[in-house]
Structure formats: C-alpha cells, structure tokens
Amino acid sequence: MRAFVFPGQGAQTIGMGRELAEAYPAARDVFDQVDEALGEKLSDLIWDGDIETLTLTQNAQPALMAASMAAFRALEAEGFGIHDANYVAGHSLGEYSALCAAGSLSLEDTARLLRLRGQAMQEAVPVGQGAMAAVLGLDFETVDRIAREAAGGEVVQAANDNDPAQVVISGHRGAVERAAAAAKEAGAKRTLMLPVSAPFHSVLMQPAAAVMADALAGVDIQPPAVPLIANVRAEAVIEPGAIRRLLVEQVTGTVRWRESIANLAEAGVTEFWEIGAGKALSGMIKRTARDAVVRNIGVPGDIAALKG
C-alpha cells in the first residue's frame, strides 16, 4: 500500500518547481492558475525572488502548495495518479495540497485559502510576541508535560509531534524559551528556536481559526478520491463536513504527524511518496516507520526514476 504525502512550511526554496514547469506543460499550468487565482505573479517570486520574501507565511503557504501540485500534475502526465495511492496526508499546510491532489478542493480555491490562512496566522499575534522551538531527543508526552509546567500563566504547547524524537513547541516567546530550557534540563539532545514569524498550531492562533472557519464555509469541498489522514486526528476522513471542521481545528491544534505515519504503517502502508519541495517529511517518516520505502518527487529526474 502507498500514501502520497505533502510537505509544509520550511521546505520552500527559490527555484522550486521550475524544472518541472519547464519539462511538463501540466506543471506550468499549475503555476499559471495559482498566479491567476491570487491576482499576482507568485511564480516570479518562487523562481526569481528572494528567500526572505518567499518565506513570509502568506507567500510560503500557497507557493509550497503550487510546487506540490506541479509535481503531482507531472506525475499524472507520466501515467501516475491519485488512484496509485491508498491514502493522502500533508503536514500542516500540506493537508491542503493533499486535499487538492485528491480532488477535494479545486486548485484555485486551495491557493486562495492558503493565502488567506497565511495572512490570518501572521496577523493573529503581533510580531515578536510568539515563538516556536524544536525539541530533539524527547518524546511527545514528556515535552507536552514540560510545556504545561513551563507556561506560567502564558501559552506554550506541543504543536507538532513530528517523529519519535522531534517535537515542536509553540506559544508566547517567554514561555517557549522557558519550556525549551526545561527540556534541555530534562535530557533533550538539543533545542532550537525556529525562524518563524508566529506561534503556529497554538491556541494563540484562534483569531486565524475564526477567519478560516468563515472562509471554508463558502468553499466547495468534495469527498477525496482516497482517504485523508487528518493532522488533528491522525486517522482517515472522507466526509466533506468533517474535513471542513478539521481544517479549522488544525489552525490551533497539534499536528499529529508521528501518529499519522504510525497509523498508516499499521494499516499496511509500506511506501510513501513525498510530493513537492524538500525532503523534510522523508526523515520524519523513516524515524517513525523504519521499514518504509520513501520516495521524493520534486524534480523531473525523480519521476524518471519511478519509470525505471
């Protein structure tokens, strides 16, 4: 069995998807359609801009989705498609890419939703007040307990359960710093403050969740062609109403990626295709499902390798 998985924020690079767009008209069409949906040449930023501007949340989110969907359309052009997968999943914003690939959301709606999501998440907390940090070498339950103990009347919570030894915490900057220090004292191999502009996947994102609830209420969501493993449940979902609710919950909820991959492996998935920019998910997957085969689909050569 196979799962198609789609990366989230942090995977962005200048030039991502350009080779695919040059090799596959269907991939080029993705960037053109995203540009049109947003009313701007996001593709120019992706291919020839500066990384600081691309990394702004409102740009990174639709850009990463465009890169993922360009890779997916290139796969389709070579005879691979959604029915070559048994499940789809995506890390945070990658969940939108997964739903687009599975036919649940249109490309245009996905682009507009992610632009709005990025703007709303950035505006939810004034710059400088929030932070995120990666904790390496401790399990989720330990980090979750440390975060709750370090809160001190502020917000800090375990935001991303990425793999057995990587958990990201999110919240008020001071509380995140306290929790990171406490994690080091508890035996974490390393803690790392992340270069992000807002405390994603924490309750501080509630204003953004409200924005997304309104936006998603007006968007057509179809049942995906194959089940989605939802971030906040780490289990399969296909009903459009449930997908809508979970996309709202996802803004403030924990990304349960480790559990998602473990549950897919338990369901019989032995092969994961990471579709889009970077290879961040591949490492997480290998640390969770050690026997899994992981393939990266990001440039034309990756697709040529699939064809043997």
N, C-alpha and C positions, 0 to 999 in steps of 0.2 A: 504494500500500500504506500501511497505517496501523498505528501502535503506540500502545497505551494505556500511559502511564507514571504512576507513583505516587510522591509526594514522601516525603522522610524528615524526620528531626528538624531543627528550626529553623523549620519552616513554621507551627508552632502559633500560634493567636491565640484570645483569648477571643471566643466567639460563633461560631466556625467551625461550619458545618453547620446553624445554627439556621434560616436561611431555607429551606433545603432540607427540613428536618424539618417546617416549617410548611406548605410547599407540597405535599409528597409523603408520603402515609402510608407508602410503602415506605422512604423515607429515615428517617422517625421510627422505624420498626420496627428499623432498624439500631442506633440508639442504645439502644432498649429492650433489644434482645438482648445488646448489649455490657454494659449495666448488669447484666443478669441473670447473664451468664457470669462477671462479676467479683464479683458479690455486693455491689455498691455503685453509687451514682448518679454514675458518671463524667460523665454528661451534664450534671449540675448544675455540676460543675467546669468543663467545657468551655464552657458558655454563660454562667455567672454567677460563676465563681470568680475567683481572682487568677492572673496570668500566671506568677508565681514558682512556685506550686504546680503549675500545668499543665505547666510546663517541666521539672519533675522527670522524669527519664528513665522511671521506672516508670509515670508518668501520660501523658507525651507520646507514648510509642510506641503504646499502644492507642488513645489519643484521635485521633491522626492517621490511624490505620487506619480508625477509625469515620467520620471526616469523608470519607475517600476512598470508603469503601463506601457511605455515604449518597449521595454524588454519583453513584456507579455505579448504585445502585438507582433513582435519579431518572432517569438516562439510560434504563434499562430500561423504566421506566414510560412513557417517550415513544417507545418503539419501537427504541431503540438497544441493542445488547448486545455480548457478548464476540465474537460472530462478525462484528461490524463491525471487529474488529481482526485483524491478521495475527500480531502479537506483543504480549506484555506485558513490562514491566520496571519495577523500582522501585528507588529509591535507598536502600540500607541497609534500614531497617525497611520501606520502601515495597515491598520484594520480597515481604514477607508480604501486603501489600494486593493486589499483583499476582496472587499465587497464589490468594488468596481470590476475587478477581473472576473468575479463570479456572476456578473450581470445583475447585481442587486441595486447598484447605483449607476447612473449614467456618468460618463467621463466629465461632462460639463458641470453637473451638479457636484461631483466629487471635488473638482477644482475650486468651485465657489465655496463649498462648505469648509474646505481646508484653509482657504484664505481667511474666511471669517473666524474659524477656530483659532488660527494663529494670532489674529488681531485681538480676539477676545481674551485669549490666555495671556497675552502680553499686557493688556490693559487691566487685568483683574487685580494685579498687585503692583504698586509703584516700584520702578526700577531701584534695586539696591536693598529692598526690604526682604526679598525672598532669596532662597538659595537651594541648591541640590548638591549632594555629595555621594560618591560611590564608596561603599564599604566592601572590602575584599577579604575573604577568608572567614567570614562568619555566616551562619545560616539565617534564614528569614526570621524564624521565631526569636532568635537571640537579638537580632537587630531591631525587630519590632518592639521587644521589651525595652531595650536600651533607649529607643526613641521616645517611648511613652514616659520613661523615667526622667529623661532629659528635658522634657517640654517646658516645665517650669512656668506654666500659665500661657505659653506661646504654642504655636503649632509646629510639630515635626512628626513626620510619619514615614513608614516604609512605603515608598511609592512604586518602585519597580523590583519585583522578585525575578531577577534575570536568569540566574542559574544557581547551583548549589552553594556557590561561594561568592556571589556578586549580588548585592542588594543596594539600591539607590534610595536615599532618604531625601525628603523634601519638606520645606516649610519656611518659617521665619529664619532669617540668616543666623541670628544669635543662637537659636535653638538647634539649628542644623550643626553649627560649629560645636556646641556642647555635646550633641549626640555623637559627632564624629570623634571627638576627643575621648568620650566614654567608650566608644567602640574600640579605639586603639588600646585603651587600658584593659579591655575585656579580651584582647588577643587578636584583634583584626590584623591581618598582614599589612594592610595599607588602607588609608582613607584618602580620598581625592575630591576636592571641591571641583564641581563641574562648571565649565564655561557656558552657563545658560542664563537667560535673562529673566526667568520667572520660576516659581516653585511648582512645576507641573505635577499633576496627579496627587495634589493635596487638597484639603478642604478649603484652602485659600483660593482655589480656582472656582468656587461656587458661582461667582458672577459670570464666568465664562460658560459654566454648565447651563445657566439660565438662558444665555444667548443661544447656545446650541440647541436647547430644547425648542425654542421658538423657530429656529431655522429648520430643524429636522422635521418639525410638524408640517411644514409646507413642501416637503420633498417626497417624491415617489420612491418608495423602497420596494423592490420585488424580492421574492424568495430567492436566495442564492442557488446557483446550479449545483453546488456541493455545500455541505455544512460549513459554517464559520465557527472556529473555536474562539469564543469571545474573551477578550482580555480580562474582564472583571469577574467572569465566572469560571474560566478555564474549562469550559465544556461547550459542546456543539449547540448551535442555534440556527434555525432556518426561518422562523416566523417573523415577518416584517415588523410587527408591533414590538416584539421583544428586541429585535435589532435596534430599533429606534430608541427604546428605553436604555439599552446597554451602551449605546454611543454617548448618551448624555451622562450616564453614570461613570463612564470611562474618564471623563474630564477630571473628576475629583478622586476616582477610585484607583486602587492598586493594579498595576499591570502584572498579572499573574502568569508571566511567561514560562517560568520553570515548570509550574504545574501544567500549563497548556502543552508543553512539549512532552512531559512525562505521561500525560493522559493520552496524547496521540500515539506515543510509543506503545503504551499498554493496549491501545485499540488495534495495534497491528501495523502502524506506520513504520516503515524501515528506511524510507528515503525522503529527504527534504530538499526542495529546490528553493534557494533564496533568490528572489527575483527583484533586481534593481541594483542600486548603488551600494558598494561596500560589501564587507563580509562579517560585520559585527554579529549578526544572528547566528552565523555558522559556528563561531566559537562557543556561544551560549548553548547551542543545540548539542554540540559534541560533548560538552561538560555535563549535560543532563541525560542525553540518550547516547551513551558511549558507543554503541554498536551501529548507530545510524549512519547511512551514507548521506553526505551533504554535498550538494552541487550549487555553484554560484552561476547565475545568469545575469550578466551585466554588460557584456561586450559580444560582438559577433563571433569571436572565437569560442566563447562558452557554448553557443548554440551549435557551432560546427562540431564541437566535441561530443555533443549529445547524439549527433547523427552518425558518429563513428567514422 
